[in-house]
Amino acid sequence: MIRPGANPRMKPLLPAITKPADLAPLDLSALTALAAELRQVIIDTVSRNGGHLAPSLGVVELSIALCKVFDFSKDKLIWDVGHQAYAYKLLTGRLKEFKTLRTMGGLSGFPKPCESPYDHFAVGHSSTSISAGLGMAMARDLAGRNNKVVAVIGDGSMTAGLAFEGLNQAGHMDRDLIVILNDNEMSISPNVGALSAFLSRKMSSRFMQQFKKSTEQILRQMMPDFSQDIVEYLRRSESSFRSFVTPGMLFEALHFEYLGPIDGHDLAAMVDVLEQVKELEGPILVHVLTKKGKGYVPAEQNPTYFHGVGCFEPETGEALKHGGCLLPTYTEVFGDTLCRLARRNSSIVAITAAMPEGTGLACFAKQYPDRFVDVGICEQHAVTFAAGLATQGYRPVVAIYSTFLQRSYDQVVHDVCLQNLPVLFCLDRGGLVGEDGPTHHGAFDLAYLRHIPNLVLMAPKDEPELQRMLATALELSGPAAIRYPRGVGPGAPVFDDSRPIPPIPLGQGEFLRDGDDCADCCIIALGSRVYPALEAAQLLAQEGIGCAVLNPRFVKPLPEAMLVEAAARWPRLLIVEEGTRLGGFSSAVLECLADRGVLCRAGSPRIKRLGLPDRFVEHGPQKALRQHLGLDKAGIAAAVRALVQDADEPPAAS
């Protein structure tokens, strides 16, 4: 399918591009055709595999210009977050493998050094590029090399404190570092943009830079008593004029040479500016204006939806429905329930870190705009901000992806839990998230939260249990966290407006399967693994193996009495979680049984644990990953069979 801008009579250029150096002989016309080819391949692939479409389409010309001007076999390029790196992957020799993007065993959706020598830093979380680039720049200088270091960061990522920490240190160290601010939100009229580009080109030329330095030296020699005052006056005059037509004063205050804004879709201008920037020294920030979804009308019209999108029909942009599933996602159940609870509780305030849609809070923002806050990509601030609200009698609910809460661990410990403040953390994407891979799997939340004093930690088995946990947490006098998986639940009927949502007694689990026909093993399954455990128990019953199923509901406080009962009643225990086994839920169960003296008694049960291994799990469909790791119905059943078959061996935890 030929996209607008491509020439069907021209021989495709992309197949001949195996490395960035192959762009060197291409003229502007060929580069423009190459941009159209890149967009076609990206749209077609993402329509089949899903992925971050709008960000990658927005930086096609920028990617081409970077690869044409710099030599990334020695120069270093860091893409912040990496959502926008698809074109770069194609320009660095990965065209043949690109059809495997985000599939199990295929190309990652993010830059990955083990995937290509042109990927210089592994990314996936935001605002890391400047700090990493500065580290590379210092290493270059210490080693006596002369390569360039380029960090590309978006305007969203620039909202995080980490980005400004990097900028501040880079300006102080005065290292040779190029930061490209990819701005796809700011609205600047064409006239101002053109004037700014003109000023930047003139002020960025090597002649202009050398002229300013020479002028300063001459003034100091001719008028030593007055030269400094004159130099400072001239600098202020230049800054005042430039600040009138550009937004660069902030960056210049951080000792960066600011250039821009530049039209990021004007290939000639981009190549021109980057060629000149390459010759300059010191910290430089190039402000580039781009349009998310550029070249694909559906993505241009709805960049939020196409930021991270599933499979879709490329001709129309319409989402492809698989299996006709109409069940609400856990995210939707959370958002709808929080809105319902907020109608009865005016102290509830919802907080998100730049993801109102992703966390299900868009409906809350619409219904209660005065009680909704999007802090940007500032997870640390979000947590301490919530703590401040809680000290004044409000009930802040911080909705955040599990993997992103890692960034604010100290704030959770010190600012919330140490003060025992009633802040509720709702952790979406707990467990395996799928195609985004190891940077986005919520593998560690149970382990890094359960040992913090004062914190109550819960995981629901289904949609109504999530609702009950929300009601439970909002009645507590201290902090709580609820972690739930990505995607739809099992479809249990939710509590609608006609029924009140009953809270769950603190630390109380439930036996979902019990009785005389469940004598062989007890499966203790947490959260998303409860229903697969029930299915496995039903399957095993047909084979004559009787399994009870315990849903603990609470990781902290544990349902200790029920766990001790299970260890006393059953000769075998299988503990299942979709989190790391190191320090996670199953570790908590073993600690509980050890502390209660259960494991040292004669006849203590044989115990096996299922969970995520001590390694970073790669990307792939959730279903395939769970199958591969033995966390689905079949894997749970196989683990029980192994326990039963090894009944004669000495009891041990595994």
Secondary structure, DSSP 4 states (H G I P E B T S, - for coil): -PPTT--TTSPPSGGG-SSGGGGTT--HHHHHHHHHHHHHHHHHHHHHH-B-HHHHHHTHHHHHHHHHHS-TTTSEEEESSSTT-HHHHHHTT-TTTGGGTTSTTS--SS--TTT-TT--S---SSS-HHHHHHHHHHHHHHHT----EEEEEETTGGGSHHHHHHHHHHHHHT--EEEEEEESS----HHHHHHHHHHHHHHHSHHHHHHHHHHHHHHHHH-TTTHHHHHHHHHHHHHHHHHHH-S-HHHHHTTPEEEEEEETT-HHHHHHHHHHHHT--SEEEEEEE--TTTT-HHHHH-TTTTTSB--B-TTT-PBPPSTT--PPBHHHHHHHHHHHHHHH-TTEEEEESS-TTTTT-HHHHHH-GGGEEE--S-HHHHHHHHHHHHHTT-EEEEEEEHHHHGGGHHHIIIIIITTT---EEEEES-B---TTGGGT-B-SHHHHHTTSTT-EEE--SSHHHHHHHHHHHTT-SS-EEEE--SSB---PPPP-TTS------TT--EEEE-STT--SEEEEE-GGGHHHHHHHHHHHHTTT--EEEEE--EEES--HHHHHHHHHH-SEEEEEEEEESTTSHHHHHHHHHHHTT-TTSTTPPEEEEEEE-SS------HHHHHHHTT-SHHHHHHHHHHHHHTTTSPP-B-
